[in-house]
Amino acid sequence: MNGSIKSVSKRKRSGCGIAALQPNPAWASLALFDRKGWRRMAFGEFAESIGERVEPKDAQEEIYVGLEHLDPQCLHIRRWGQGSDVIGGKLRFRKGDIIFGKRRAYQRKLAVAEFDGICSAHAMVVRARPDKVLPELLPFLMMSDRFMNRAVEISVGSLSPTINWTTLKLETFDLPPLGQQRRIAAILWEVDAALRCAREQGDSIFGYLQAKIASAMQREVLSTSDRNSQGYLGDLFTERRQNGFGDLPILSVTIDGRIVRRESLERNVIDKTGTEKYLRVCPGDIAYNTMRMWQGSCGVVSEEGIISSAYTVLIPVTAKVDGKFWNYAFHTPQLLDAFRRYSTGVAADRWRLYYRNFAKISVREPSLKRQRELVCSFEEIEKAKAQSDKYQKNLAEVLRSLLNYCTQT
């Protein structure tokens, strides 16, 4: 495992061709970014909206790209469906076109098509007018904060705000001469290539971690080869049902399984019931969303606090139970499937995993030493993933700085 992490870290440091990309403090004064000769034009002067309609029944074998297939702030399409998967009128796009999510523009979804296909009618197919703007530069202009902020401002509708082409085409932007566009685009695509490589490395590390966890849990927790070592989750955890601690900080479980103070989250939570029924949690406990445990909504508590009564709080029965180890186990596909099977309710959005059913799930208990060894190995891989994420963030900030300078007014 150490060898795998070292090799990934070595590749990451090399940056796939760009070692440690840092902005030149004086880059804006370089001749490349000299704004003499730049012209202000309406968006519709240098780009056009392609409205070629197509019915999925006439394009069943073609690639289909929906808004769900686009990643925010990423110019590359990494997944797609087929025309036979969808119904209703769609738009045709060609290789080199830009697929831009005109609905909910705040999600910042757009990508350059590397193939022909059809896309959601909730997207806008944008094509460069090459005599005014290079197709290689246009997608970066559309990724800029200025373009995206204006896209949000001119959207209409409350539930699903949408951009109209008739409004977007009137927005103005400054464009350099074509020769200067070509040089700027070349730099931007180099930064994008480094960022794409870093994302792929991060995905590889994450995939390796998930595979290692799944393999270890299948061997250590779920194997039935030794019947004498079989037990139940109820042998390892009991339920904490303590309330009346309203003076403690309110905690929440995030989508990625962290338990944090609610006040640190960028969302407003309205709870008219008050905190009287909130449950006390202590360091080392595991809290899980009773309605979402089958989706992996759980985490290890690191500080004393209170949490909504919509959660179930687990206390390790003995010191031989490592909460971090079992939290990893609870996120594996094998146990998530067991949580789903033991949940009760009339529909998927109402399924609940009550403690009494949780306690009946059969598992093996590795020794405390083995639990901690595996936790250490998992955490080492997570550190490599965190380093990769930081590298991606730095590259994204370099790209953002370049884009914002090129689109400032």
Secondary structure as UniProt FT lines:
FT   HELIX           2..14
FT   HELIX           15..17
FT   TURN            25..26
FT   HELIX           27..29
FT   HELIX           31..33
FT   TURN            36..37
FT   STRAND          39..42
FT   HELIX           43..46
FT   STRAND          47..50
FT   STRAND          53..54
FT   HELIX           56..58
FT   TURN            60..61
FT   STRAND          63..65
FT   HELIX           67..69
FT   TURN            72..73
FT   STRAND          81..82
FT   HELIX           83..85
FT   STRAND          90..93
FT   TURN            95..96
FT   STRAND          98..101
FT   HELIX           105..107
FT   STRAND          110..112
FT   STRAND          117..119
FT   TURN            121..122
FT   STRAND          123..128
FT   TURN            130..132
FT   TURN            135..137
FT   HELIX           138..143
FT   HELIX           145..153
FT   HELIX           165..168
FT   TURN            169..170
FT   STRAND          172..175
FT   HELIX           178..217
FT   HELIX           218..222
FT   HELIX           227..229
FT   STRAND          230..232
FT   HELIX           233..236
FT   STRAND          237..240
FT   TURN            246..247
FT   STRAND          250..253
FT   TURN            255..256
FT   STRAND          259..261
FT   HELIX           262..264
FT   TURN            272..273
FT   TURN            276..277
FT   STRAND          279..281
FT   TURN            283..284
FT   STRAND          286..289
FT   TURN            290..292
FT   HELIX           293..295
FT   STRAND          298..300
FT   STRAND          305..307
FT   TURN            309..310
FT   STRAND          311..316
FT   TURN            319..320
FT   HELIX           323..330
FT   HELIX           333..342
FT   HELIX           348..350
FT   HELIX           355..358
FT   TURN            359..360
FT   STRAND          362..364
FT   HELIX           368..406
//
